[in-house]
Amino acid sequence: MKTSFHRVYPRIIFIGLLILMTVIPFGSNALQVKQSSNGWVIVLALGEEAKVGPLLLGFESILGDSRCPIDALCLWEGDGAILVKASKWKAEPVWHPLHTHPSFGSEFEYEGYKIALTRLDPQPVVDHPIPPDEYRATLRITETSILPTGPSTWGRIKDLYR
């Protein structure tokens, strides 16, 4: 009896640890990534990184913030700019600026994914500079179509393998 207990006991502990590891989220990124039907939405603090699908995304720096304060009347809405790092296993990482103003580029594509800045918080207030550790960037990540579309899609796919 003693030998069978010593054989079973380590297995029970191992199975229990596996169950705990799948139930308990590790790290601060567990609550930041929300998956929806059309991709993911993630909120990152300055200096933070998170895994989104096969990507690792990071909010690297604030490049500038000229957005109109919420308690001011402005002729122009201004622009907030951040630097985002995107990397994927076996692919070169890229650093790309993203802007709150769509005219300056609020999205980019990387390795089959579109990364878009949808919000930069907090909103500026007159005479109250935003401390860097209070910035939060909301990013939307969607898969881009890797297959050609249109009436001759099948012919294009076959041409890829010739």
Phi, psi and omega in degrees: 000323184296320181291324180292324178296318180291337176278323184279322185304311178298327178294320179296316178297316180298314179296319178298318178295320177299317179297315179299320181293331179275336182271319184268119178286140179254147175083169182278349185279351185298327183261358186268333185262125177240123179266136177235182182294336181244027176134212182232153172235132184224143176245121181241140171274160178303128180088356182270153174231153177209149177271126179233106187059230179273359184265152169243117183245142180223142174268098190279313183198167174261120181273335179173155178214098179246024181295148180293127178300148184292340180255027180229160175254117186241151175278338181225141183290342180080191184207139170249133182234135178231165176247124181247137175255131176237134176217157180214146182307132179064023176228149178293133176290155176231151173244127185223134175284141174233142185241152174283334178272120185297338179293339183259359178103094181259005179207161174209162179251142180211121173049045177085012180229145174256126180247123184232138173275117181255342182198144173230119182241157354281167176285142180296151175231140181304135177061020176226089179297146181275122175296139183306326182286354178267349181293140174225130178251128175260121181245142173249128182242125178229150176283139174264154181290125178265348178261143176293150179243163179123181186294333183255032182301314183299319178296321178294319179296316179297324179295332178296332185256010179271000000 
